[in-house]
Amino acid sequence: MTSNLIVEILVEELPPKALESLGESFASTLTASLKREGLASDASIATAYATPRRLAAHITGILAVAADKSVSQKLMPVSVGLNPSGAPTPALLKKLAGLGADESVVSQLRRESDGKAETLFYDNTVKGATLAEGLQRAIEAALAGLPIPKVMSYQLRDGWTSVNFVRPAHGLVAVHGAMLVPVSVLGLSAGKMTRGHRFEGSPDPISIEHADYYARTLLDRGAVIASFSERRAEIARQLTAAAAKAGDSLRPVDDDALLDEVTALVERPNVLIGQFEPEFLEVPQECLILTMKANQKYFPLLDAAGRLTHRFLIVSNLTPSDPSAIIGGNERVVRPRLADAKFFFDQDRKKTLKSRTPALKKVVYHNKLGSQFERSERVLAIVRDIIKKLPKNFVLREDAVQAARLAKADLLTDMVGEFPELQGIMGRYYALADGLSENVADAIEDHYKPRFAGDALPRGKVGMIVALADKLETLTGMFSIGQIPTGDKDPFALRRHALGVIRILTEGGLDVPLSDLLDLAAVRFKVFSKEDENPEQENTSKLKDFIFDRLAVNLREQGYSAHEVDAVLCLRPQLLSDIPKRLAAVRRFLALPQAEVLAAANKRVNNILKKATEGKDAQLDPALLTEPAEIALSDALNRLVPQADAEFKQGDYSASLQTLATLRDLIDEFFDKVMVNAENPALRANRLILLDRLYNAMNKVADLSRLSA
C-alpha cells in the first residue's frame, strides 16, 4: 500500500529572488531520488511549496518499503575465482564477503561467458529500502542539489558542530500518511511540528497530522499560503482589485520579476494603497517608478494613458484590522526616496550635457580601449562614416553628430549614478532641458536599443545611426582585443549587440552593406592589434562570421528552416535588409512543383563544378554546342537570364527565381541527353562553362543546392 508524503524544512528567511527555483529544485530532486530508491513510481506527483521561511514537497504514492530487487553481480573469471579442484580462491571469498555472502553460496554461482572468458556471476535478491532509509538519502541529495546563490555557515546548538546551508534551519517535518518518518538532516530530527506566520499564525507549534493536510493546516492555523504559485495568483488578484479601488482606469505597473520577488517576501499577502505628494510627479516618471520598485518593492499605479499617478500599492505581510499604521509608515519611507530623485533631477539640470563631456576622459570604459570619452569619439567618427554611405538627401546629419557626441554624457549625472538603469533615458530628459531637438533627445535615449529580444528599435533614422555606430564600436573594439564570446560566456553581451546590429539593418531601413560598416569600424581600432600582420582584416572576418552566426540563430527562431537559412546565408548577402525578401522568395520557390527537381539539379551541377578544372573564367563557344539539348538550354539561358537578372536588381527575388524555374524541363533534358565529361576536351570544357553559367544564374538569390535533402 502507498501513502502520500510531506517533507518540510523550516528555515530563516530565504533569498527572495531564488525562492521559486529553490522550491522547484527541492521537490523535483526529492521525487527523482525516491524513484531511484524504488519508493516512488512514475505515477507519483510532486507538489512544491515555498514560502520565505520554508521549503516543502508533497509527493503522492510513496511506499513504506520498496520492493525487493533481483540483482546479478559479475564477480571474476572462473580461472581466477576457482582453483583447479573447483575450490574457491581467496580472491573469490574476499569478493563475496564484500557483498555480504560467504563460502556457502559458491555452489550457487552462475557461470557464463562475458564475451572474453567464462565468468562467475552472483545472483541475489536485495531487500528493498525502507522509507526511512531511502528518504534519508533522498533529502540529502535534494539539499545538495539546491541552486543556492550563496551558502552560509552556522553553528548548531551544541556550540561545536557547523552546518553549511542557504539559511539556518530550525525544523524538519517528514510525515508519510499519518506516520512520522524518522530522518535527520542539518542537525535536525524529523517531527510533525512546524510553525506558521511569524505574527498572524498560531503562537504555538502546529502539528501536521497527515501529509495531505499540510497546506490546509498551514492556511487555517498558520495564516500561511504555502504554494508559491497560489500566493502569486492571490497577489495579482489583490493588485487588480486595489487598483480599481484606487481610481477609475488605474492599473499597477506590469512587472513579472517584481511580482515574483514580493511573492517570495510574504506568507499571506495583503495589498494596501499608499500615496505621495503630487508635486513629485514633476520628476520623470521612470525615476519614480524605478525607485519605488527597486528600493521599496511597491507597485506604482498608472493611468489609462500609462502616466504615473501619485498612488502606489504595497504588498504587506500583515493584515491588521486598521492598516493605517502600515500605510502611513510606507508613505513616510518612500517620501525621502522620491525627494532624493527630485534633488538629483534638479541638480543635474544645472549643467548641460555638453559641459559634462570632457569629464568622460576620467571614466574608464575598458583598460585596453581607453575612456568613455575616447569611446564617444570613436562612435562619433563611425556615425560620420555611416552618414557618408547614406543617400545625399539625408538631412539630419548634424542631429546624428550631436546625438553621438552627447550620448554618454548622462553617465556623469547624479541620477544615473544612483540608477544606472536610467542611462539614456535621463539623457533624453536633460537634452530636452538643454533645448536640443527631439531627434537628438530621442537618439540619446534610443542608442541603447534594442536592449533585449523583442525590444523596440530606435524611433527615427538619427537614433538608428547612433545605435548602430555604438554597437559596431563595442563589437569591433572587443574583437580587436580578443574578447570573443566562447560557449555560454559573454561578459560584454556581444551576442545581444550583434542581434541589435542585425535588427537595425534588417528592420530599420538602413541599406548599408555589412562589410562596409565593419571595415569603417575596424579602422578606429588599428592601434589595439599590432601583433597580427593584418589585424583589422582578421578581426573583421571573425566578427562578420559571428554576426552571421547570430543571424542564422535568429532566423531559425523566427520559424525558418535550417535549409532555408543556410541556402540564403551561405551567399553572405551584405545588405541584411535583403535577407527577409530572399527568404520569402525561397519559400515561394519551394512551393513550386519544379522546386525539388531544380534543387537536386543544382546540387548535381555544384558537385560537377567542384571537381572540374576547366571552364573557369572562360566564354561559351556556341559553335561547340552540338547536342540539341545543350543548344536548347543555352538559348533559354540567353533569353531568360537577362530577365531574371533585371528582376533580381529590382529586388523582386521571387519573380527572378520563378523565371528561372521554367528551365526545369530543359535541365532534365540536358542531363538525360548530354555527356558533360565528354572525351573531347573542348566539348567538355564548353559544357562545363554552360553549367557554370546556369549555376551562377540560378543561385543569386540563394544557393538552391542547399535546399536538396
C-alpha positions in Angstrom: 0.0 0.0 0.0 1.1 3.5 -0.7 0.5 6.8 1.1 1.4 10.4 0.4 4.4 12.1 1.8 5.1 15.6 3.0 8.7 16.8 3.8 9.3 20.4 5.0 12.4 22.2 6.1 11.7 25.3 8.2 14.4 28.0 7.9 15.1 31.6 8.4 14.1 34.0 5.6 15.3 32.6 2.2 16.7 34.8 -0.6 13.6 36.1 -2.4 15.0 36.1 -5.9 15.9 32.4 -5.7 12.9 31.2 -3.7 10.8 29.8 -6.5 13.8 27.9 -8.1 14.8 26.5 -4.7 11.3 25.2 -4.1 11.0 23.5 -7.5 14.5 22.0 -7.2 13.8 20.6 -3.7 10.6 18.9 -4.8 11.9 17.6 -8.2 15.2 16.2 -6.8 13.5 14.6 -3.8 11.0 12.9 -6.1 13.6 11.7 -8.5 15.7 10.3 -5.6 12.7 8.4 -4.2 12.0 6.9 -7.6 15.6 5.6 -7.8 15.1 4.1 -4.3 12.0 2.3 -5.6 9.8 4.1 -3.1 8.0 6.3 -5.7 6.7 5.4 -9.2 6.4 7.3 -12.5 2.7 7.9 -11.4 3.9 9.8 -8.3 3.1 13.5 -8.4 5.2 16.1 -6.7 3.8 19.5 -5.5 6.4 22.1 -4.5 5.7 24.5 -1.6 8.0 27.5 -0.9 7.5 30.5 1.4 10.0 32.9 2.8 10.5 30.5 5.8 10.1 27.0 4.3 10.8 24.6 1.5 8.4 21.7 1.3 7.3 18.9 -1.1 4.2 16.8 -1.2 4.6 13.6 -3.1 1.9 11.0 -3.9 2.1 7.2 -4.0 5.1 6.6 -1.7 5.7 3.0 -0.4 6.7 2.3 3.2 9.2 -0.3 1.9 10.5 -0.7 -1.6 10.1 -4.0 -3.4 12.9 -6.5 -3.2 15.2 -6.4 -6.3 16.9 -9.3 -8.1 20.5 -8.3 -8.9 23.2 -10.1 -10.8 26.7 -9.2 -9.8 29.6 -10.0 -12.1 32.4 -11.4 -9.9 35.6 -12.6 -11.8 36.7 -15.1 -14.4 36.3 -18.7 -13.4 40.0 -19.3 -13.7 40.6 -16.6 -11.1 37.8 -17.5 -8.7 38.2 -21.3 -8.6 41.3 -23.3 -8.3 41.9 -26.5 -10.5 40.0 -28.6 -8.0 37.0 -26.2 -8.1 37.5 -24.8 -4.6 37.1 -21.0 -4.1 40.2 -18.9 -4.2 40.9 -16.3 -1.5 40.1 -13.6 -4.1 36.6 -15.0 -4.6 36.0 -15.3 -0.9 37.1 -11.7 -0.3 34.8 -10.5 -3.1 31.8 -12.5 -1.7 32.4 -11.1 1.8 32.3 -7.6 0.4 28.8 -8.5 -0.9 27.6 -9.9 2.4 27.9 -13.6 1.3 30.2 -16.4 2.3 31.6 -19.7 1.0 28.2 -21.4 1.2 27.0 -19.6 -2.0 29.9 -20.8 -4.1 28.0 -23.8 -5.5 25.1 -21.4 -6.5 27.3 -19.1 -8.6 26.3 -18.9 -12.2 28.9 -19.4 -15.0 28.5 -17.5 -18.2 30.8 -16.1 -20.8 31.2 -12.3 -20.8 32.5 -12.3 -24.4 36.1 -12.8 -23.3 36.1 -15.7 -20.8 33.9 -17.9 -18.7 32.9 -15.7 -15.7 31.3 -16.2 -12.3 28.1 -14.3 -11.5 26.3 -14.0 -8.2 22.5 -13.8 -8.5 21.0 -12.4 -5.3 17.8 -10.7 -4.1 18.4 -7.4 -2.4 15.8 -6.3 0.1 14.1 -3.0 -0.7 14.9 0.1 1.2 12.6 1.2 4.0 11.2 4.7 3.6 13.3 6.0 6.5 16.5 4.7 4.7 15.5 5.9 1.2 14.1 9.2 2.4 17.3 10.0 4.3 19.4 9.6 1.2 16.8 11.5 -0.9 16.7 14.5 1.4 20.5 14.7 1.5 20.5 14.6 -2.3 17.8 17.2 -2.6 19.7 19.6 -0.3 23.0 19.0 -2.1 21.3 19.8 -5.4 19.7 23.1 -4.4 20.7 26.0 -6.6 21.8 28.0 -3.6 23.1 31.5 -4.6 25.4 31.7 -1.6 25.9 29.2 1.2 26.3 30.4 4.8 27.9 28.5 7.7 26.3 28.5 11.1 26.7 26.5 14.4 24.3 24.1 15.9 23.1 24.4 19.5 25.9 22.2 20.7 28.3 25.1 20.0 30.7 22.9 18.1 29.1 21.5 15.0 29.0 23.7 11.9 26.5 23.3 9.1 26.5 24.9 5.6 23.2 25.8 4.1 21.4 28.7 2.4 20.0 29.9 5.8 19.9 28.4 9.3 17.3 25.6 9.5 15.1 25.3 12.6 12.7 22.5 11.9 12.2 19.3 9.8 8.8 17.6 9.1 8.6 14.2 7.4 5.1 12.6 7.5 4.1 9.5 5.5 0.3 9.4 5.5 -0.2 9.9 9.3 3.1 8.3 10.3 6.3 10.1 11.3 9.4 9.1 9.2 12.5 9.1 11.4 15.1 11.0 9.3 17.5 13.7 10.2 19.4 16.4 8.4 21.2 19.7 9.1 21.4 18.7 12.8 17.6 18.3 13.0 15.5 15.3 13.7 12.2 15.0 11.9 8.9 15.5 13.7 5.3 16.6 12.9 5.6 20.1 14.2 6.1 23.3 12.2 5.4 26.9 12.6 3.1 29.3 10.8 3.2 33.1 10.1 5.6 34.9 12.4 2.9 37.3 13.6 -0.5 36.2 12.5 -0.5 32.4 12.9 -0.8 30.3 16.0 1.9 31.3 18.5 2.3 27.6 19.3 3.9 24.9 17.1 1.4 23.5 14.5 1.1 19.7 14.2 0.9 18.2 10.7 -1.3 15.1 11.5 -1.4 13.8 7.9 0.6 14.5 4.8 -2.5 15.6 2.8 -3.5 18.1 5.5 -0.2 20.1 5.2 -1.3 23.1 3.0 -4.8 23.4 4.6 -3.3 23.2 8.2 -0.8 26.0 7.4 -3.5 28.2 5.9 -6.1 27.6 8.7 -3.8 27.6 11.7 -0.7 29.2 10.5 -2.0 32.0 8.3 0.4 30.9 5.5 -0.3 30.2 1.8 2.3 27.5 1.3 2.1 27.4 -2.5 4.3 29.9 -4.3 2.0 29.9 -7.4 -1.2 30.3 -5.4 0.3 33.1 -3.4 1.5 34.8 -6.6 -2.0 34.5 -8.1 -3.6 35.9 -4.9 -1.2 38.9 -5.0 -2.1 39.5 -8.7 -5.8 39.4 -7.9 -5.4 41.8 -5.0 -3.3 44.2 -7.0 -6.0 44.4 -9.7 -8.8 44.9 -7.1 -6.8 47.5 -5.2 -6.0 49.4 -8.4 -9.7 49.6 -9.3 -10.5 50.8 -5.8 -7.8 53.5 -6.0 -9.3 55.1 -9.1 -11.1 54.5 -12.4 -8.8 53.1 -15.2 -5.8 52.8 -12.9 -3.6 49.8 -13.2 -0.4 48.6 -11.4 2.8 48.6 -13.4 3.3 45.3 -15.2 6.5 43.6 -13.8 6.7 39.8 -13.5 10.1 39.9 -11.8 8.7 42.3 -9.1 5.7 40.1 -8.7 7.9 37.0 -8.2 10.0 38.9 -5.7 7.2 40.1 -3.5 5.6 36.6 -3.6 8.9 35.4 -2.1 8.7 38.1 0.7 5.3 37.4 2.2 3.5 34.3 3.5 0.0 35.8 3.5 -0.2 38.9 1.2 -2.3 41.9 1.9 -2.3 44.6 -0.7 -2.8 48.2 0.5 -3.0 51.6 -1.2 -0.5 54.4 -0.5 0.2 57.8 -1.9 2.7 60.5 -2.1 2.7 64.3 -2.8 1.6 65.1 -6.4 4.5 67.6 -6.8 6.9 64.7 -7.0 5.3 63.9 -10.4 7.4 66.8 -11.9 10.3 64.3 -11.8 10.5 62.0 -14.8 8.2 59.0 -14.1 10.9 56.5 -15.0 12.9 57.7 -11.9 10.0 57.5 -9.5 8.9 54.1 -10.8 12.4 52.7 -10.6 13.0 53.9 -7.0 9.6 52.6 -5.8 10.1 49.2 -7.5 13.8 48.7 -6.8 14.1 50.1 -3.3 10.6 49.6 -1.8 9.1 46.8 -3.8 5.9 48.9 -4.5 3.7 48.6 -7.5 3.3 52.2 -8.9 -0.2 52.9 -10.3 -0.5 54.2 -13.9 -3.5 55.8 -15.5 -5.1 54.7 -18.8 -2.5 56.6 -20.8 0.4 55.0 -19.0 1.2 58.1 -16.9 2.4 57.7 -13.3 -0.1 58.7 -10.6 0.7 59.7 -7.1 -0.7 56.4 -5.8 1.1 53.1 -5.3 0.3 49.6 -4.0 2.0 48.0 -1.0 2.2 44.2 -0.7 2.2 43.7 3.1 2.8 40.5 5.1 0.4 41.7 7.8 -3.4 42.0 7.8 -4.4 44.2 10.7 -8.0 45.4 11.2 -6.7 49.0 10.9 -3.9 49.2 8.2 -3.4 53.0 8.6 -0.1 52.5 10.5 1.3 50.3 7.8 0.2 52.6 5.0 1.5 55.7 6.9 4.8 54.0 7.6 5.4 53.1 4.0 4.4 56.6 2.9 7.0 58.1 5.3 9.6 55.7 3.9 9.0 56.4 0.3 9.0 60.2 0.6 12.8 60.6 1.2 13.4 58.3 -1.8 11.3 60.4 -4.0 12.8 63.6 -2.6 16.3 62.2 -3.4 15.1 61.6 -7.0 13.8 65.2 -7.2 17.0 66.6 -5.8 19.1 64.6 -8.3 16.9 65.8 -11.2 17.0 69.4 -10.2 20.8 69.4 -9.6 21.6 67.6 -12.9 19.7 70.2 -14.9 22.0 72.9 -13.6 24.7 71.6 -16.0 24.3 71.0 -19.7 25.1 67.6 -21.3 27.7 69.3 -23.5 29.6 70.7 -20.4 29.8 67.2 -19.0 31.5 65.5 -22.0 35.1 66.5 -21.1 34.8 64.7 -17.8 34.2 61.4 -19.7 38.0 61.3 -20.0 38.1 60.3 -16.3 35.6 57.4 -16.8 37.3 54.2 -17.8 35.5 52.2 -20.5 38.0 49.3 -20.7 41.6 49.3 -19.6 42.6 48.2 -23.2 40.2 50.5 -25.0 40.5 53.7 -23.1 38.0 56.1 -21.5 34.4 56.8 -22.3 35.5 60.0 -23.9 37.7 58.0 -26.4 34.8 55.6 -26.9 32.5 58.5 -27.7 35.0 59.9 -30.2 35.1 56.6 -32.0 31.3 56.3 -32.1 31.2 59.9 -33.4 33.7 59.0 -36.2 31.7 55.9 -37.1 28.5 57.9 -37.2 30.1 60.4 -39.7 31.3 57.5 -41.8 27.9 55.9 -41.9 26.3 59.2 -42.9 28.7 59.2 -46.0 27.1 55.9 -47.0 23.6 57.2 -46.9 21.7 59.0 -49.7 22.6 62.6 -50.1 19.0 63.7 -49.3 19.5 62.6 -45.6 19.0 66.0 -43.9 19.6 65.1 -40.2 23.4 64.8 -40.4 24.0 67.4 -37.7 21.4 65.9 -35.4 23.1 62.5 -35.7 26.6 64.0 -35.0 25.3 66.0 -32.0 23.5 62.9 -30.5 26.6 60.8 -30.9 28.7 63.4 -29.2 26.3 63.7 -26.2 25.1 60.1 -26.0 27.3 59.1 -23.0 27.2 62.4 -21.1 24.4 61.4 -18.8 26.7 58.7 -17.2 28.1 61.6 -15.2 24.8 62.7 -13.8 23.7 62.1 -10.2 20.5 60.4 -11.3 22.3 57.8 -13.5 24.9 57.4 -10.8 22.1 56.3 -8.4 20.2 54.4 -11.0 22.4 53.1 -13.8 19.3 51.5 -15.4 18.3 55.1 -16.4 21.2 55.8 -18.7 20.0 57.1 -22.0 16.5 57.7 -20.5 17.8 60.6 -18.4 20.0 61.8 -21.3 16.8 62.4 -23.3 15.2 64.5 -20.5 18.4 66.5 -20.0 18.8 67.1 -23.7 15.3 68.5 -23.9 16.0 70.6 -20.9 19.1 71.9 -22.8 16.8 73.0 -25.7 18.0 70.3 -28.1 15.7 68.9 -30.8 13.6 65.9 -30.2 15.5 64.0 -32.8 18.7 64.4 -30.8 17.0 63.7 -27.5 15.3 60.6 -28.8 18.5 59.3 -30.3 20.4 59.8 -27.0 17.8 57.5 -25.2 17.4 55.1 -28.1 21.1 54.5 -28.9 21.0 51.6 -26.4 18.1 49.9 -28.3 17.3 47.2 -28.9 18.4 46.2 -25.4 16.9 42.7 -25.4 15.0 40.3 -27.5 11.7 41.9 -28.6 12.7 45.4 -27.6 11.7 48.3 -29.8 14.1 49.7 -32.4 15.2 53.4 -32.1 12.4 55.8 -33.1 14.0 57.5 -36.1 16.9 57.5 -38.5 19.1 59.5 -36.2 18.6 57.0 -33.4 19.2 54.1 -35.8 22.5 55.6 -36.9 23.8 56.3 -33.4 22.6 53.0 -32.1 24.3 51.1 -35.0 27.5 53.0 -34.5 27.5 52.4 -30.8 27.0 48.6 -31.3 29.6 48.4 -34.0 32.1 50.2 -31.8 31.5 47.7 -29.0 31.7 44.7 -31.2 34.8 45.8 -33.1 36.6 47.0 -30.1 36.0 43.8 -28.1 37.0 41.6 -31.0 40.1 43.8 -31.5 41.4 42.8 -28.0 40.4 39.2 -28.3 37.2 39.4 -26.1 35.3 37.0 -28.2 32.4 35.1 -26.7 33.0 31.4 -26.1 30.4 28.8 -25.1 28.0 30.4 -22.7 30.4 33.1 -21.6 29.6 36.5 -23.0 30.5 39.1 -20.3 30.2 42.1 -22.6 26.8 40.9 -24.1 28.3 40.9 -27.6 25.6 38.4 -28.8 23.0 41.0 -27.8 24.9 43.8 -29.6 25.2 41.6 -32.7 21.5 41.0 -32.7 21.0 44.7 -32.3 23.1 45.4 -35.5 21.1 42.7 -37.3 17.7 44.1 -36.4 18.7 47.7 -37.2 20.0 46.6 -40.6 17.1 44.2 -41.4 14.2 46.3 -40.0 15.5 49.9 -39.7 15.7 50.8 -43.4 19.5 51.5 -43.4 20.6 49.9 -46.7 24.4 49.9 -46.0 26.4 46.7 -46.7 27.5 45.0 -43.5 31.1 44.6 -44.9 31.4 48.4 -45.4 30.2 49.0 -41.8 32.6 46.5 -40.3 35.5 48.0 -42.4 34.8 51.6 -41.3 34.5 50.5 -37.7 37.7 48.4 -37.8 39.7 51.5 -38.9 39.1 53.0 -35.5 40.9 50.2 -33.7 44.2 49.9 -35.6 46.2 50.8 -32.5 44.9 47.9 -30.4 46.1 44.9 -32.5 49.6 45.5 -33.7 50.8 41.8 -33.2 49.0 40.5 -36.3 50.0 41.2 -39.8 46.5 42.2 -40.9 44.7 42.7 -37.6 41.7 44.7 -38.9 41.1 42.2 -41.7 41.3 39.2 -39.5 39.1 40.7 -36.7 36.6 41.9 -39.2 36.4 38.4 -40.7 35.8 36.9 -37.3 33.2 39.5 -36.4 31.4 39.0 -39.7 31.2 35.3 -39.1 30.0 36.0 -35.5 27.2 38.3 -36.8 26.1 35.8 -39.5 26.0 33.0 -36.8 23.7 35.1 -34.7 21.6 36.0 -37.7 21.2 32.3 -38.5 20.1 31.5 -34.9 17.7 34.5 -35.0 16.1 33.4 -38.3 15.6 29.9 -37.2 13.9 31.2 -34.0 11.6 33.1 -36.4 10.4 29.9 -37.9 12.6 29.5 -41.0 14.1 26.0 -41.6 17.8 25.3 -41.3 17.8 24.5 -45.1 16.2 27.9 -46.0 18.5 29.8 -43.7 21.6 28.0 -44.9 20.6 28.5 -48.6 20.4 32.3 -48.2 23.2 33.0 -45.7 25.9 30.8 -47.4 26.0 33.5 -50.1 26.8 36.1 -47.3 24.5 38.8 -48.6 25.9 42.1 -47.3 22.6 44.0 -47.5 20.9 42.5 -44.4 17.7 44.2 -45.3 17.5 42.0 -48.4 17.6 38.7 -46.3 13.9 38.6 -45.3 13.0 39.2 -49.0 15.4 36.4 -50.1 13.9 34.0 -47.5 10.4 34.8 -48.6 11.4 34.2 -52.2 13.0 30.8 -51.2 9.7 29.8 -49.5 7.7 30.7 -52.6 10.2 28.8 -54.7 9.9 25.7 -52.5 6.1 25.7 -53.1 6.7 25.4 -56.9 6.3 21.9 -58.4 9.7 22.3 -60.0 11.5 23.1 -56.7 12.6 19.6 -55.7 14.0 18.7 -59.1 15.7 22.1 -59.5 17.3 21.9 -56.1 18.6 18.4 -56.8 19.9 19.5 -60.3 21.7 22.5 -58.7 23.3 20.1 -56.2 24.4 17.9 -59.1 25.8 20.9 -61.0 27.6 22.1 -57.9 29.3 18.7 -57.4 30.3 18.6 -61.1 31.8 22.1 -61.0 33.7 21.4 -57.7 35.6 18.6 -59.4 36.2 20.4 -62.7 39.4 22.2 -63.5 38.2 23.5 -66.9 35.6 26.1 -67.7 36.6 28.7 -65.2 36.6 32.4 -66.4 36.0 31.4 -70.0 33.5 32.3 -72.6 30.9 29.9 -74.0 31.6 28.9 -77.7 28.2 28.5 -79.4 30.0 26.6 -82.3 30.9 23.8 -79.8 27.2 23.2 -78.8 26.5 20.1 -80.8 23.6 18.4 -78.9 20.1 19.7 -79.3 19.6 19.6 -75.5 22.6 21.8 -74.8 21.7 24.2 -77.6 18.1 24.5 -76.2 19.5 25.1 -72.7 21.9 27.7 -73.9 19.2 29.5 -75.9 16.9 29.5 -72.9 19.6 31.0 -70.7 20.2 33.7 -73.3 16.6 34.5 -73.2 15.8 34.2 -69.5 18.9 35.3 -67.6 18.6 39.0 -68.6 15.0 39.0 -67.4 15.9 37.2 -64.2 18.9 39.5 -63.6 16.7 42.6 -64.1 14.2 41.2 -61.6 17.0 40.5 -59.2 18.4 44.0 -59.4 14.9 45.4 -58.7 14.7 43.3 -55.6 11.9 41.1 -56.9 13.6 37.9 -55.9 10.5 35.7 -56.1 10.0 36.7 -59.7 13.7 36.1 -60.5 13.5 32.5 -59.1 10.2 31.8 -60.8 11.6 33.0 -64.2 14.5 30.6 -63.9 12.3 27.7 -62.6 10.9 27.4 -66.2 14.3 25.8 -67.1 13.4 22.6 -65.3 12.4 20.5 -68.3 15.4 21.8 -70.3 17.8 20.9 -67.4 16.3 17.4 -67.2 16.7 17.0 -70.9 20.3 18.2 -70.8 21.3 15.7 -68.1 19.4 12.9 -69.9 20.9 13.5 -73.4 24.3 15.2 -72.9 27.5 13.7 -71.6 29.2 16.5 -69.7 32.5 14.7 -69.3 33.0 14.1 -73.0 36.2 12.6 -74.2 36.8 15.7 -76.4 38.4 18.3 -74.1 37.0 21.3 -76.0 33.4 19.9 -75.8 33.9 19.0 -72.1 35.2 22.5 -71.2 32.4 24.2 -73.1 29.7 22.1 -71.4 31.3 23.0 -68.0 31.1 26.7 -69.0 27.4 26.2 -69.8 26.8 24.6 -66.4 28.8 27.3 -64.6 26.6 30.0 -66.3 23.5 28.0 -65.3 24.6 27.7 -61.7 25.6 31.4 -61.4 22.2 32.5 -62.8 20.1 30.3 -60.6 21.9 30.9 -57.3 22.0 34.6 -56.9 19.1 34.8 -54.5 20.1 31.6 -52.6 22.2 28.5 -53.1 19.4 26.2 -54.3 21.6 23.2 -53.9 21.4 23.6 -50.1 17.6 23.0 -50.4 18.1 19.5 -51.6 17.6 16.9 -48.9 
